[in-house]
Each structure stands twice: as C-alpha cells, then as structure tokens.
Amino acid sequence: MLIGLMAVLAGCNAGTKALDPASSTSPKSGSNSQAVADPAQQDGEQEATQDNNGGAKILREPSTVSRKGNYIVVVVNGQPITSYDIQRRGKFRTLRRLKANKDEATKELIDQTIKLQEAANRGTRASDGEVDQAFANFAASNKSSPAKIAGDLDRFGVGAKHFKEFIRTQMSWNRTIGSKLRAETRDKTQGDALFQIRKSGSQKPTTTEYTLQQIIFVIPAAKRKELLKARKAEAIAFAQRFTGCDASFEMAKGLRDVAVKDLGRMMLPEIPQGWTEDVQKSEVGKAVGPKESEFGIELLAICNAKQVDDDRAAQVVSQSNSFGSLEEKSSTVSDELLNELRKSAVIVYK
C-alpha cells in the first residue's frame, strides 16, 4: 500500500495556485531560501543577518534540546519548527518523490509557516473540519479510508496530522491568493471600466439582469445523509409545480423547513457559481436546480430578466472578464506574495 500511496502523493507537488501546524496571529511573515542552507552559529552566540536582496532578518541563537531529543531548529515570526517536524517533512517529501534532505525539508516548512500565518491574518485559514473533510475525500478518491491512509502515513513516519497540515496549507493559501486577486479586481471602478472601453474604441457591453429568488430545502447537518435523497425529491417536485415568484412564499408555507429568500437583481456575471448556465437556459417564471449546498437542497427561481447596457453593466462585465484570467495570474501572484512575506520575516535559527 505504501508504494501506491507514494504514487498518489507524488501528485501533490504542483505549486499552490490562486483555489495549517496551527493557526498563528503573528504579524505578516515569510522565509528566505538562502537562510535554510546556512549552518547555525555556535551555542551562546547570536548573529543577525539579512539576505542579499534585503530580505528576511535571520538570527542565530543557542538551541534547546528536550528530554526526548526533539529541539527547536528555527523560529519563524515567533512560531517554532522542530527537528521532529523537519524529520517528518523529509519523509513526506520522500513519499512525494522530492529531494528529502534537511535543507529542503526546512525550507518547505518555513514556507508553510509563512503561508499559514498570512492566511490567519487574512481570515482565509482552513478549519479543522474542512481539513478533515478534504482528508476523507483524498482517501475516498483513492478507494481507501481515512483510517487506512492514516495507518500508512504512520508506518512511513509521516503521520496523518503532518499530512493534514500540508492539506491545510494548500487550502488556505489557495484562498489567500484568490481573495487577494478578487479584491484587486473589485477595486476597479465604473470609471476605470468606462475608461478602458473608450480607450479601446469598443461599445458598452450588454448583459442580462435577472431578479432571482433562492429556495432552500433545509437539511440539518446531523441528518444530511439520512434526508438528502428525500429533500432532493421534494425540491424537484416543487420546481415542477412552480408557476412564478409571486406564489413561491405561499407554496413554501405548506412544506416543512423550506426557506424562500429574495436575492434581488443580479447581472449574469454576478450569479453564484454553478448556476449561470442553468439560469441562461431557463426562462422567467421557472425554478432551476436542484443543487446541493451546505444548507441543504437549493432551487433558484427566475422572477424577471432584461437586457442592460448602463455604466454598472460595463463595470460588472469588465470585472467578470478580469476574473476569467485570475487562474492564469494566480501562480505569479502566489510567488510574488510569498517572496514579499519572506522579505519581511524574522527567522531565528537555534
């Protein structure tokens, strides 16, 4: 099984795009790859250095060894990385068919710490529940179970907890980069969009503005598996009987745990991800779906639709076009942000 696991984990090496060991509320942080390769100074001596690019501040301090021989090797913005962490990361890199020497393992852990600290600062850190679910999905996708994968990782000297922190980092950093890109794109004003349109000699774009309702067939988390199929059938039946938004609240009154929410007006690019194609193919007075969500089973009702070409439409379409290129930009932005955080980091070698 370990051979198979090695093949699977080798696929985890792709650089994190921009979509936790513990969270940190430390200041924005970073590491420096040059620092990883530098040997520690003699015990009792402390020295501060800086890389050739004016990067991370690097300190050398005496190491502290625990009774079990585990000791702190490096501290990144106040967060320690131990010899045991580095040992496990080396073995984990072996599973991923990467160089597994101490320097490479340490560098990867420093970068991991940086990413998690930044995610904590930005509120994009993946929760324990989300990480556990991702771990379970990983096991299921490889026709195994979380317990089986955890056992294999333990036997290889990595441990499930260490792997989960790797997962947390991937999830959190993806969100961090995605959040940064979306924020930068949303900062584009109507004036910016109109300026670009005039500059290119184009006409104002036209898009469809919808008035929508959200209909939720609520499923308690504890009963999701038990009720999912039945609730989906209820939603399908509701959609088939649906005659228009004016009647939706009255229809819902006769059903248990069904919520109707007016979403107001939304232009096509603003419609929630996963619903756009269904809405485009449907018509006013219809309900599309159902789709699963964290709340249960959802329908989206189309109350009205009209073509618009005003200044706000120009802004929304321009932003949407920018979002379309986010995935292409994400790798570059990820590298740039990580380098920026590395330069501002304080790294203390013990």
C-alpha positions as a Markdown table, in Angstrom:
| # | Residue | x | y | z |
|---|---|---|---|---|
| 1 | Met | 0.0 | 0.0 | 0.0 |
| 2 | Leu | 2.9 | 2.4 | 0.7 |
| 3 | Ile | 4.1 | 2.1 | -2.9 |
| 4 | Gly | 0.6 | 3.1 | -4.1 |
| 5 | Leu | 0.5 | 5.9 | -1.6 |
| 6 | Met | 3.8 | 7.2 | -2.8 |
| 7 | Ala | 2.5 | 7.3 | -6.3 |
| 8 | Val | -0.6 | 9.2 | -5.2 |
| 9 | Leu | 1.3 | 11.7 | -3.0 |
| 10 | Ala | 3.7 | 12.4 | -5.9 |
| 11 | Gly | 0.7 | 14.2 | -7.4 |
| 12 | Cys | 0.6 | 16.7 | -4.5 |
| 13 | Asn | 3.8 | 18.5 | -5.7 |
| 14 | Ala | 2.2 | 21.0 | -8.0 |
| 15 | Gly | 2.7 | 24.6 | -6.8 |
| 16 | Thr | -0.2 | 26.1 | -4.9 |
| 17 | Lys | -2.3 | 28.2 | -7.1 |
| 18 | Ala | -4.6 | 31.2 | -6.5 |
| 19 | Leu | -8.4 | 27.7 | -5.1 |
| 20 | Asp | -2.3 | 24.9 | 8.8 |
| 21 | Pro | 0.7 | 23.3 | 12.2 |
| 22 | Ala | -1.7 | 25.5 | 14.0 |
| 23 | Ser | -3.0 | 28.9 | 13.1 |
| 24 | Ser | -1.0 | 31.9 | 14.1 |
| 25 | Thr | -1.9 | 35.5 | 14.7 |
| 26 | Ser | 1.7 | 36.6 | 14.2 |
| 27 | Pro | 2.5 | 39.6 | 12.0 |
| 28 | Lys | 2.7 | 39.0 | 8.3 |
| 29 | Ser | 5.6 | 36.7 | 7.8 |
| 30 | Gly | 7.9 | 35.0 | 5.5 |
| 31 | Ser | 11.1 | 33.0 | 5.0 |
| 32 | Asn | 14.2 | 33.0 | 2.9 |
| 33 | Ser | 15.6 | 30.1 | 1.0 |
| 34 | Gln | 19.2 | 31.2 | 1.4 |
| 35 | Ala | 18.7 | 31.1 | 5.2 |
| 36 | Val | 17.8 | 27.5 | 5.2 |
| 37 | Ala | 21.1 | 26.4 | 3.9 |
| 38 | Asp | 23.1 | 28.5 | 6.4 |
| 39 | Pro | 24.5 | 26.5 | 9.3 |
| 40 | Ala | 23.6 | 27.5 | 12.9 |
| 41 | Gln | 26.2 | 29.5 | 14.8 |
| 42 | Gln | 27.9 | 28.1 | 17.9 |
| 43 | Asp | 25.9 | 27.9 | 21.1 |
| 44 | Gly | 25.8 | 31.1 | 23.1 |
| 45 | Glu | 26.3 | 33.2 | 20.0 |
| 46 | Gln | 23.6 | 35.3 | 18.4 |
| 47 | Glu | 24.0 | 37.0 | 15.0 |
| 48 | Ala | 21.6 | 38.9 | 12.8 |
| 49 | Thr | 22.0 | 38.7 | 9.0 |
| 50 | Gln | 20.0 | 39.7 | 6.0 |
| 51 | Asp | 19.9 | 38.2 | 2.6 |
| 52 | Asn | 21.5 | 39.9 | -0.4 |
| 53 | Asn | 18.1 | 41.2 | -1.6 |
| 54 | Gly | 17.3 | 42.9 | 1.7 |
| 55 | Gly | 15.1 | 40.0 | 2.7 |
| 56 | Ala | 14.3 | 38.2 | 5.9 |
| 57 | Lys | 16.1 | 39.1 | 9.1 |
| 58 | Ile | 17.9 | 36.0 | 10.2 |
| 59 | Leu | 19.1 | 35.4 | 13.8 |
| 60 | Arg | 21.3 | 32.6 | 15.3 |
| 61 | Glu | 20.6 | 31.6 | 18.9 |
| 62 | Pro | 21.5 | 28.6 | 21.1 |
| 63 | Ser | 19.4 | 25.5 | 20.6 |
| 64 | Thr | 17.2 | 24.0 | 23.3 |
| 65 | Val | 17.0 | 20.2 | 23.4 |
| 66 | Ser | 14.1 | 18.4 | 25.0 |
| 67 | Arg | 14.3 | 15.3 | 27.1 |
| 68 | Lys | 13.4 | 13.2 | 24.1 |
| 69 | Gly | 16.0 | 14.8 | 21.8 |
| 70 | Asn | 13.4 | 16.9 | 19.9 |
| 71 | Tyr | 14.6 | 20.5 | 19.7 |
| 72 | Ile | 13.7 | 23.8 | 18.0 |
| 73 | Val | 15.6 | 24.3 | 14.8 |
| 74 | Val | 14.2 | 27.6 | 13.6 |
| 75 | Val | 11.5 | 30.1 | 14.7 |
| 76 | Val | 9.6 | 32.0 | 12.0 |
| 77 | Asn | 8.0 | 35.2 | 13.3 |
| 78 | Gly | 7.7 | 33.6 | 16.8 |
| 79 | Gln | 6.5 | 30.2 | 15.6 |
| 80 | Pro | 8.9 | 27.3 | 16.2 |
| 81 | Ile | 9.8 | 24.5 | 13.8 |
| 82 | Thr | 11.3 | 21.5 | 15.5 |
| 83 | Ser | 13.8 | 18.8 | 14.5 |
| 84 | Tyr | 10.9 | 16.3 | 14.6 |
| 85 | Asp | 8.8 | 18.4 | 12.2 |
| 86 | Ile | 11.8 | 18.5 | 9.8 |
| 87 | Gln | 12.3 | 14.8 | 10.1 |
| 88 | Arg | 8.7 | 14.1 | 9.2 |
| 89 | Arg | 8.7 | 16.6 | 6.4 |
| 90 | Gly | 11.8 | 14.9 | 4.9 |
| 91 | Lys | 9.9 | 11.5 | 4.9 |
| 92 | Phe | 6.9 | 13.2 | 3.5 |
| 93 | Arg | 9.0 | 14.6 | 0.7 |
| 94 | Thr | 10.3 | 11.2 | 0.0 |
| 95 | Leu | 6.7 | 9.9 | -0.4 |
| 96 | Arg | 6.2 | 12.8 | -2.9 |
| 97 | Arg | 9.4 | 11.8 | -4.7 |
| 98 | Leu | 11.2 | 15.1 | -4.0 |
| 99 | Lys | 14.6 | 15.8 | -2.5 |
| 100 | Ala | 14.3 | 14.9 | 1.1 |
| 101 | Asn | 17.5 | 16.5 | 2.7 |
| 102 | Lys | 17.3 | 18.6 | 5.8 |
| 103 | Asp | 17.7 | 21.9 | 3.9 |
| 104 | Glu | 14.8 | 21.2 | 1.5 |
| 105 | Ala | 12.5 | 20.0 | 4.3 |
| 106 | Thr | 13.3 | 23.0 | 6.4 |
| 107 | Lys | 12.7 | 25.4 | 3.6 |
| 108 | Glu | 9.3 | 23.9 | 2.8 |
| 109 | Leu | 8.3 | 24.1 | 6.4 |
| 110 | Ile | 9.3 | 27.7 | 6.7 |
| 111 | Asp | 7.2 | 28.5 | 3.6 |
| 112 | Gln | 4.3 | 26.5 | 5.1 |
| 113 | Thr | 4.5 | 28.5 | 8.3 |
| 114 | Ile | 4.6 | 31.8 | 6.3 |
| 115 | Lys | 1.5 | 30.8 | 4.3 |
| 116 | Leu | -0.5 | 29.8 | 7.3 |
| 117 | Gln | 0.4 | 32.9 | 9.2 |
| 118 | Glu | -0.7 | 35.1 | 6.3 |
| 119 | Ala | -3.9 | 33.0 | 6.0 |
| 120 | Ala | -4.6 | 33.6 | 9.7 |
| 121 | Asn | -4.1 | 37.3 | 9.2 |
| 122 | Arg | -6.4 | 37.5 | 6.2 |
| 123 | Gly | -9.1 | 35.1 | 7.7 |
| 124 | Thr | -8.6 | 32.5 | 4.9 |
| 125 | Arg | -7.2 | 29.7 | 7.1 |
| 126 | Ala | -9.0 | 26.4 | 6.5 |
| 127 | Ser | -10.7 | 25.0 | 9.6 |
| 128 | Asp | -10.1 | 21.6 | 11.2 |
| 129 | Gly | -13.4 | 20.4 | 9.9 |
| 130 | Glu | -12.6 | 21.4 | 6.3 |
| 131 | Val | -9.2 | 19.8 | 6.5 |
| 132 | Asp | -10.7 | 16.5 | 7.9 |
| 133 | Gln | -13.2 | 16.5 | 5.1 |
| 134 | Ala | -10.5 | 17.1 | 2.5 |
| 135 | Phe | -8.5 | 14.2 | 4.0 |
| 136 | Ala | -11.6 | 12.0 | 3.9 |
| 137 | Asn | -12.1 | 13.0 | 0.2 |
| 138 | Phe | -8.5 | 12.2 | -0.5 |
| 139 | Ala | -8.9 | 8.7 | 0.9 |
| 140 | Ala | -12.2 | 8.1 | -0.9 |
| 141 | Ser | -10.8 | 9.2 | -4.2 |
| 142 | Asn | -8.0 | 6.6 | -3.8 |
| 143 | Lys | -10.5 | 3.9 | -2.9 |
| 144 | Ser | -9.4 | 3.8 | 0.7 |
| 145 | Ser | -10.5 | 5.1 | 4.1 |
| 146 | Pro | -9.1 | 7.9 | 6.4 |
| 147 | Ala | -8.1 | 5.3 | 8.9 |
| 148 | Lys | -6.2 | 3.2 | 6.3 |
| 149 | Ile | -4.4 | 6.3 | 4.9 |
| 150 | Ala | -3.5 | 7.4 | 8.4 |
| 151 | Gly | -2.1 | 4.0 | 9.2 |
| 152 | Asp | 0.1 | 4.0 | 6.1 |
| 153 | Leu | 1.3 | 7.5 | 6.9 |
| 154 | Asp | 2.2 | 6.4 | 10.5 |
| 155 | Arg | 4.1 | 3.4 | 9.2 |
| 156 | Phe | 6.2 | 5.7 | 6.9 |
| 157 | Gly | 7.0 | 8.0 | 9.8 |
| 158 | Val | 4.9 | 10.9 | 8.5 |
| 159 | Gly | 1.6 | 10.8 | 10.4 |
| 160 | Ala | -1.9 | 11.9 | 9.4 |
| 161 | Lys | -1.6 | 15.1 | 11.4 |
| 162 | His | 1.5 | 16.2 | 9.4 |
| 163 | Phe | -0.2 | 15.4 | 6.1 |
| 164 | Lys | -3.3 | 17.3 | 7.2 |
| 165 | Glu | -1.2 | 20.4 | 7.9 |
| 166 | Phe | 0.1 | 20.2 | 4.4 |
| 167 | Ile | -3.6 | 20.0 | 3.2 |
| 168 | Arg | -4.5 | 22.9 | 5.4 |
| 169 | Thr | -1.7 | 24.9 | 3.8 |
| 170 | Gln | -2.8 | 24.2 | 0.3 |
| 171 | Met | -6.4 | 25.1 | 1.0 |
| 172 | Ser | -5.6 | 28.2 | 3.0 |
| 173 | Trp | -3.0 | 29.6 | 0.5 |
| 174 | Asn | -5.4 | 29.0 | -2.4 |
| 175 | Arg | -8.0 | 31.0 | -0.6 |
| 176 | Thr | -5.5 | 33.7 | 0.3 |
| 177 | Ile | -4.4 | 34.2 | -3.3 |
| 178 | Gly | -7.9 | 34.0 | -4.6 |
| 179 | Ser | -9.1 | 36.6 | -2.0 |
| 180 | Lys | -6.2 | 38.9 | -3.0 |
| 181 | Leu | -7.0 | 38.7 | -6.7 |
| 182 | Arg | -10.7 | 39.2 | -6.3 |
| 183 | Ala | -10.1 | 42.2 | -4.0 |
| 184 | Glu | -7.8 | 43.8 | -6.6 |
| 185 | Thr | -10.3 | 43.1 | -9.4 |
| 186 | Arg | -13.3 | 44.5 | -7.4 |
| 187 | Asp | -11.3 | 47.7 | -6.8 |
| 188 | Lys | -11.9 | 48.5 | -10.5 |
| 189 | Thr | -14.5 | 51.3 | -10.5 |
| 190 | Gln | -17.1 | 52.1 | -13.1 |
| 191 | Gly | -14.9 | 55.0 | -14.2 |
| 192 | Asp | -12.0 | 52.6 | -14.7 |
| 193 | Ala | -14.2 | 50.3 | -16.8 |
| 194 | Leu | -15.6 | 53.1 | -18.9 |
| 195 | Phe | -12.1 | 54.5 | -19.5 |
| 196 | Gln | -10.8 | 51.1 | -20.8 |
| 197 | Ile | -13.9 | 50.8 | -23.1 |
| 198 | Arg | -13.4 | 54.3 | -24.6 |
| 199 | Lys | -9.6 | 53.7 | -24.9 |
| 200 | Ser | -10.2 | 50.5 | -26.9 |
| 201 | Gly | -12.9 | 52.1 | -29.0 |
| 202 | Ser | -15.5 | 49.5 | -28.0 |
| 203 | Gln | -19.2 | 49.9 | -27.3 |
| 204 | Lys | -20.6 | 49.5 | -23.8 |
| 205 | Pro | -21.2 | 45.7 | -23.2 |
| 206 | Thr | -24.7 | 44.4 | -22.9 |
| 207 | Thr | -25.7 | 41.7 | -20.3 |
| 208 | Thr | -28.8 | 40.3 | -18.8 |
| 209 | Glu | -30.0 | 41.5 | -15.4 |
| 210 | Tyr | -32.1 | 38.9 | -13.5 |
| 211 | Thr | -34.4 | 39.2 | -10.5 |
| 212 | Leu | -34.0 | 36.0 | -8.5 |
| 213 | Gln | -35.3 | 34.0 | -5.5 |
| 214 | Gln | -33.4 | 31.4 | -3.6 |
| 215 | Ile | -35.5 | 28.4 | -2.3 |
| 216 | Ile | -33.8 | 26.3 | 0.3 |
| 217 | Phe | -34.9 | 22.8 | 1.5 |
| 218 | Val | -33.1 | 22.9 | 4.8 |
| 219 | Ile | -31.2 | 19.7 | 6.0 |
| 220 | Pro | -29.7 | 19.7 | 9.5 |
| 221 | Ala | -26.0 | 18.7 | 9.3 |
| 222 | Ala | -26.6 | 15.7 | 11.6 |
| 223 | Lys | -29.3 | 14.3 | 9.3 |
| 224 | Arg | -27.8 | 15.1 | 5.9 |
| 225 | Lys | -27.1 | 11.6 | 4.8 |
| 226 | Glu | -30.5 | 10.4 | 6.0 |
| 227 | Leu | -32.6 | 13.2 | 4.5 |
| 228 | Leu | -30.6 | 14.2 | 1.4 |
| 229 | Lys | -32.4 | 12.0 | -1.1 |
| 230 | Ala | -35.9 | 12.8 | 0.2 |
| 231 | Arg | -35.3 | 16.5 | 0.3 |
| 232 | Lys | -34.0 | 16.5 | -3.3 |
| 233 | Ala | -37.2 | 14.8 | -4.4 |
| 234 | Glu | -39.2 | 17.5 | -2.6 |
| 235 | Ala | -37.2 | 20.2 | -4.4 |
| 236 | Ile | -37.7 | 18.6 | -7.8 |
| 237 | Ala | -41.5 | 18.3 | -7.2 |
| 238 | Phe | -41.5 | 22.0 | -6.0 |
| 239 | Ala | -39.8 | 23.1 | -9.2 |
| 240 | Gln | -42.2 | 21.2 | -11.4 |
| 241 | Arg | -45.2 | 22.9 | -9.6 |
| 242 | Phe | -43.6 | 26.3 | -9.6 |
| 243 | Thr | -45.6 | 28.9 | -11.5 |
| 244 | Gly | -43.8 | 32.1 | -10.6 |
| 245 | Cys | -42.1 | 34.1 | -7.8 |
| 246 | Asp | -45.4 | 35.7 | -6.6 |
| 247 | Ala | -46.5 | 32.2 | -5.5 |
| 248 | Ser | -43.3 | 30.9 | -4.0 |
| 249 | Phe | -43.8 | 32.0 | -0.5 |
| 250 | Glu | -47.3 | 30.6 | -0.4 |
| 251 | Met | -46.1 | 27.3 | -1.8 |
| 252 | Ala | -43.4 | 27.1 | 0.8 |
| 253 | Lys | -45.9 | 27.6 | 3.7 |
| 254 | Gly | -47.2 | 24.1 | 3.2 |
| 255 | Leu | -43.8 | 22.5 | 3.4 |
| 256 | Arg | -41.6 | 21.7 | 6.3 |
| 257 | Asp | -38.2 | 23.5 | 6.7 |
| 258 | Val | -38.3 | 25.4 | 3.4 |
| 259 | Ala | -37.0 | 28.9 | 3.2 |
| 260 | Val | -37.6 | 31.5 | 0.4 |
| 261 | Lys | -35.2 | 34.4 | 0.1 |
| 262 | Asp | -35.4 | 37.3 | -2.4 |
| 263 | Leu | -31.9 | 37.8 | -3.9 |
| 264 | Gly | -32.9 | 40.9 | -5.8 |
| 265 | Arg | -31.4 | 41.9 | -9.1 |
| 266 | Met | -28.2 | 40.3 | -10.3 |
| 267 | Met | -26.4 | 40.6 | -13.6 |
| 268 | Leu | -25.4 | 37.4 | -15.3 |
| 269 | Pro | -21.8 | 37.6 | -14.2 |
| 270 | Glu | -22.9 | 38.1 | -10.6 |
| 271 | Ile | -25.0 | 34.9 | -10.4 |
| 272 | Pro | -23.5 | 32.4 | -8.0 |
| 273 | Gln | -21.0 | 29.9 | -9.4 |
| 274 | Gly | -22.6 | 26.8 | -10.8 |
| 275 | Trp | -26.0 | 28.4 | -11.5 |
| 276 | Thr | -25.1 | 30.6 | -14.5 |
| 277 | Glu | -25.7 | 28.0 | -17.3 |
| 278 | Asp | -29.0 | 26.7 | -15.8 |
| 279 | Val | -30.3 | 30.3 | -15.5 |
| 280 | Gln | -29.3 | 31.1 | -19.1 |
| 281 | Lys | -31.1 | 28.1 | -20.4 |
| 282 | Ser | -34.3 | 28.7 | -18.5 |
| 283 | Glu | -36.9 | 31.4 | -18.6 |
| 284 | Val | -38.8 | 33.8 | -16.4 |
| 285 | Gly | -41.3 | 32.1 | -14.1 |
| 286 | Lys | -39.2 | 28.9 | -13.8 |
| 287 | Ala | -37.2 | 27.4 | -11.0 |
| 288 | Val | -33.8 | 25.8 | -11.8 |
| 289 | Gly | -31.9 | 23.2 | -9.9 |
| 290 | Pro | -31.9 | 21.4 | -7.6 |
| 291 | Lys | -28.3 | 21.7 | -6.3 |
| 292 | Glu | -26.7 | 20.6 | -3.0 |
| 293 | Ser | -25.3 | 23.3 | -0.7 |
| 294 | Glu | -24.1 | 23.5 | 2.9 |
| 295 | Phe | -27.6 | 24.4 | 3.9 |
| 296 | Gly | -29.4 | 21.5 | 2.1 |
| 297 | Ile | -31.0 | 21.4 | -1.4 |
| 298 | Glu | -31.5 | 24.7 | -3.3 |
| 299 | Leu | -33.5 | 26.0 | -6.2 |
| 300 | Leu | -33.1 | 29.3 | -8.0 |
| 301 | Ala | -36.3 | 31.0 | -9.2 |
| 302 | Ile | -36.2 | 33.4 | -12.1 |
| 303 | Cys | -38.6 | 36.3 | -11.4 |
| 304 | Asn | -37.6 | 38.7 | -14.2 |
| 305 | Ala | -34.9 | 39.2 | -16.8 |
| 306 | Lys | -34.0 | 42.2 | -19.0 |
| 307 | Gln | -31.1 | 43.4 | -21.1 |
| 308 | Val | -29.0 | 46.3 | -19.7 |
| 309 | Asp | -26.0 | 48.3 | -21.0 |
| 310 | Asp | -25.6 | 51.0 | -18.4 |
| 311 | Asp | -22.4 | 52.1 | -16.6 |
| 312 | Arg | -22.8 | 49.5 | -13.9 |
| 313 | Ala | -23.2 | 46.8 | -16.5 |
| 314 | Ala | -19.9 | 47.9 | -18.0 |
| 315 | Gln | -18.2 | 47.6 | -14.6 |
| 316 | Val | -19.6 | 44.2 | -13.9 |
| 317 | Val | -18.7 | 42.8 | -17.3 |
| 318 | Ser | -15.2 | 44.2 | -17.1 |
| 319 | Gln | -14.7 | 42.7 | -13.6 |
| 320 | Ser | -16.1 | 39.3 | -14.9 |
| 321 | Asn | -13.6 | 39.4 | -17.8 |
| 322 | Ser | -10.8 | 40.1 | -15.2 |
| 323 | Phe | -12.0 | 37.2 | -13.1 |
| 324 | Gly | -11.7 | 34.9 | -16.1 |
| 325 | Ser | -8.0 | 35.5 | -16.2 |
| 326 | Leu | -7.5 | 35.1 | -12.4 |
| 327 | Glu | -6.3 | 31.5 | -12.7 |
| 328 | Glu | -3.6 | 32.5 | -15.2 |
| 329 | Lys | -2.5 | 35.2 | -12.8 |
| 330 | Ser | -2.7 | 33.2 | -9.6 |
| 331 | Ser | 0.7 | 31.4 | -9.9 |
| 332 | Thr | 2.5 | 34.7 | -10.4 |
| 333 | Val | 0.7 | 36.4 | -7.6 |
| 334 | Ser | 1.4 | 33.5 | -5.3 |
| 335 | Asp | 5.1 | 33.7 | -6.0 |
| 336 | Glu | 5.1 | 37.5 | -5.6 |
| 337 | Leu | 3.3 | 37.4 | -2.3 |
| 338 | Leu | 5.4 | 34.6 | -0.9 |
| 339 | Asn | 8.6 | 36.5 | -1.8 |
| 340 | Glu | 7.2 | 39.7 | -0.2 |
| 341 | Leu | 6.4 | 37.8 | 3.0 |
| 342 | Arg | 9.8 | 36.2 | 3.1 |
| 343 | Lys | 11.5 | 39.5 | 2.9 |
| 344 | Ser | 9.5 | 40.8 | 5.9 |
| 345 | Ala | 10.1 | 37.7 | 8.0 |
| 346 | Val | 12.2 | 37.4 | 11.2 |
| 347 | Ile | 13.8 | 33.9 | 11.2 |
| 348 | Val | 15.7 | 32.8 | 14.3 |
| 349 | Tyr | 17.9 | 29.7 | 14.0 |
| 350 | Lys | 18.6 | 27.9 | 17.2 |
